[in-house]
Amino acid sequence: MEVVYLLIPLSVMFLAGAIWALTWAVKTNQFDDLVGPAHRIIIDDNEARREQKERLKDE
């Protein structure tokens, strides 16, 4: 029973750390592009450079 006095504060601190980590990730735009990095691995480097140049021209 005495272990509960240790586990409850530890679980509250763990929860606070998880909430802080999620908040930090959202504020630093970690979730902006979830699909792009996965597709970049598959795309050929020359094709990616060509697409990047086209996007820069459009902007």
C-alpha positions in Angstrom: 0.0 0.0 0.0 2.9 2.4 0.7 4.1 2.0 -2.8 1.0 3.9 -4.0 2.4 7.0 -2.4 5.4 6.7 -4.7 3.6 5.6 -7.8 0.9 8.3 -7.9 3.4 11.3 -7.9 5.6 9.4 -10.4 2.7 8.8 -12.8 1.6 12.5 -12.5 5.2 13.6 -13.3 5.3 11.2 -16.3 1.9 12.6 -17.6 3.2 16.2 -17.2 6.3 15.3 -19.2 4.3 13.7 -21.9 2.0 16.7 -22.2 5.0 19.0 -22.3 6.7 16.9 -25.1 3.5 16.9 -27.1 3.1 20.7 -26.7 6.7 21.3 -27.7 6.3 19.1 -30.8 3.2 21.0 -31.9 4.7 24.4 -31.3 7.9 23.5 -33.3 5.9 22.3 -36.2 7.0 18.6 -36.0 3.6 17.4 -37.4 3.4 19.7 -40.4 4.4 17.3 -43.2 4.0 13.6 -42.2 3.9 12.2 -45.8 6.7 14.2 -47.5 9.7 12.6 -45.8 8.4 9.1 -46.6 8.0 10.0 -50.3 11.4 11.7 -50.5 13.1 8.4 -49.7 11.5 6.8 -52.8 11.8 9.6 -55.3 15.0 9.7 -57.4 17.3 12.6 -56.5 17.3 14.1 -59.9 13.5 14.1 -60.0 13.3 15.6 -56.6 15.7 18.4 -57.6 13.6 19.1 -60.7 10.4 19.3 -58.7 12.1 21.6 -56.2 13.2 23.9 -58.9 9.7 24.0 -60.4 8.2 24.8 -57.0 10.7 27.7 -56.5 9.8 29.1 -59.9 6.1 29.0 -59.0 6.7 31.0 -55.8 
